[in-house]
Amino acid sequence: MNGKLGQAEAGTSSFVTLYAAPATLDHAVANVLVCNTNNTEVQVRIAVAMTLAPNTADFIEYDYPLPARGHLERTALVLSPGENILIYASAPGVVCRAHGFEKGN
């Protein structure tokens, strides 16, 4: 698949899976865009993990201060088969998109 890999609103009580790389792939390359639609700052967490409950070492952003109406983009995340991009925010209204490509075997 090329283009949009996933789209979701970040979870506020638990992590939401933005994208799960299929186990049958060689790898996937993803870009993550996070947009705060609120009029106040929120904290955002992004993790790349093999499970749906990330460990400390899985975080690529942790409580990043996303300004009101601001955005954050992380590019060229190379995912192994079975890895998940997980998103969490301190308040509702944080929308996320993953786009990129999947490379088969």
C-alpha positions in Angstrom: 0.0 0.0 0.0 1.2 3.5 -0.8 -0.3 6.8 0.5 -2.5 6.9 3.6 -1.6 4.2 6.1 -3.9 5.3 8.9 -5.9 8.1 10.4 -7.3 8.5 13.9 -8.0 10.8 16.8 -5.4 10.3 19.6 -6.6 8.4 22.6 -7.0 10.3 25.9 -7.5 7.3 28.3 -5.4 4.8 26.4 -3.2 4.5 23.3 -4.8 4.4 19.9 -3.2 2.4 17.1 -2.6 4.8 14.2 -1.0 2.1 12.0 0.0 -1.5 12.3 2.6 -2.9 9.9 1.4 -6.2 8.6 3.5 -9.2 9.7 3.9 -10.3 6.0 5.8 -7.2 5.0 9.6 -6.8 4.6 9.2 -3.3 6.2 7.1 -0.1 6.0 8.1 3.5 6.0 5.7 5.9 7.6 5.4 9.6 8.2 3.2 10.7 11.1 1.4 14.1 11.3 -0.3 15.1 14.5 -2.6 18.2 14.6 -3.9 19.9 17.7 -7.4 21.3 16.9 -7.8 22.8 20.4 -7.3 26.4 21.5 -5.0 25.2 24.3 -1.7 23.3 24.4 -1.9 19.5 24.8 0.8 16.9 25.5 1.3 14.1 22.9 3.0 10.7 23.1 4.0 8.7 20.1 5.4 5.2 20.4 6.6 2.5 17.9 6.1 -0.9 19.6 5.5 -4.5 18.9 2.7 -4.5 21.5 -0.3 -2.3 22.0 1.0 -1.2 25.4 4.4 0.5 24.8 7.4 0.2 27.1 9.6 3.2 28.0 12.1 2.4 25.2 9.3 2.4 22.6 8.6 6.2 22.8 9.8 8.6 20.1 7.8 11.5 21.7 6.8 11.7 25.3 4.5 14.5 26.6 5.6 16.7 23.7 4.0 20.1 24.3 1.9 20.6 21.1 0.7 24.2 21.0 -2.8 25.4 20.4 -3.7 24.8 16.7 -0.1 23.5 16.2 1.2 20.4 14.5 4.1 17.9 14.8 5.5 15.7 12.0 7.9 12.8 12.4 9.2 11.5 9.1 10.8 8.3 7.7 9.9 5.9 10.5 11.0 2.5 9.3 8.9 -0.2 10.8 9.6 -3.9 11.1 6.8 -6.4 10.4 4.3 -6.4 13.2 5.2 -3.0 14.7 2.5 -0.5 15.6 2.5 3.3 15.7 0.6 4.3 18.9 -0.7 7.7 19.8 -1.9 9.3 23.0 -2.9 12.9 23.9 -3.7 14.7 27.1 -7.0 16.0 25.7 -9.5 15.2 22.9 -9.2 16.9 19.5 -5.8 15.7 18.5 -6.0 14.2 15.0 -3.3 12.1 13.4 -2.4 10.7 10.0 0.2 8.2 8.9 1.3 8.1 5.3 4.0 6.3 3.5 4.5 2.9 1.9 4.7 -0.8 2.6 7.4 -3.0 1.0 6.5 -6.7 0.6 8.9 -9.6 0.5 
